[in-house]
Amino acid sequence: MLQINDVYLDQDQYFRILSILPEHIVWIEINNIKNFPTVISKNELFQAIESFETFRVDDPFQDIVLMQPLEGSITQIKRDENYNLIKPIIDHEQFYIPHVRSSLINEIIKNQKSTKQTLYRLLK
């Protein structure tokens, strides 16, 4: 069973599942910060898993996921501010479509006075 945040190794590249659609999976290569989400059909992924070309692996960033900053610390405040800044993008059901993502980013830039570079860095 596929789950959001599962990590798969495919052709020596690690991919994280970001969204599960009816017929597709949205995932992103996690070791290359220049990559954007891509869409793969569930059938294609299942075939790659069945042929042992792709397989689920432990999350190489699991230690970061488990870290909890102290309540009220600068680290926690900054983390929450950054999350709230990108929340409209990651909550949008079509975040993986470039023109939709770009439109959402431009709206945040206009309203929040952030930069495109900052938003893309936070998203990745």
Rosetta blueprint (number, residue, H / E / L):
1 M L
2 L L
3 Q L
4 I L
5 N L
6 D L
7 V E
8 Y E
9 L E
10 D E
11 Q L
12 D L
13 Q E
14 Y E
15 F E
16 R E
17 I E
18 L E
19 S E
20 I E
21 L L
22 P L
23 E L
24 H E
25 I E
26 V E
27 W E
28 I E
29 E E
30 I L
31 N L
32 N L
33 I L
34 K L
35 N L
36 F L
37 P L
38 T E
39 V E
40 I E
41 S E
42 K H
43 N H
44 E H
45 L H
46 F H
47 Q H
48 A H
49 I H
50 E H
51 S L
52 F L
53 E L
54 T E
55 F E
56 R E
57 V E
58 D L
59 D L
60 P L
61 F L
62 Q H
63 D H
64 I H
65 V H
66 L L
67 M L
68 Q L
69 P L
70 L L
71 E L
72 G L
73 S L
74 I H
75 T H
76 Q H
77 I H
78 K H
79 R H
80 D H
81 E H
82 N H
83 Y H
84 N H
85 L H
86 I H
87 K H
88 P H
89 I H
90 I H
91 D L
92 H L
93 E L
94 Q L
95 F L
96 Y L
97 I L
98 P H
99 H H
100 V H
101 R H
102 S H
103 S H
104 L H
105 I H
106 N H
107 E H
108 I H
109 I H
110 K H
111 N H
112 Q H
113 K L
114 S L
115 T L
116 K H
117 Q H
118 T H
119 L H
120 Y H
121 R H
122 L H
123 L H
124 K L
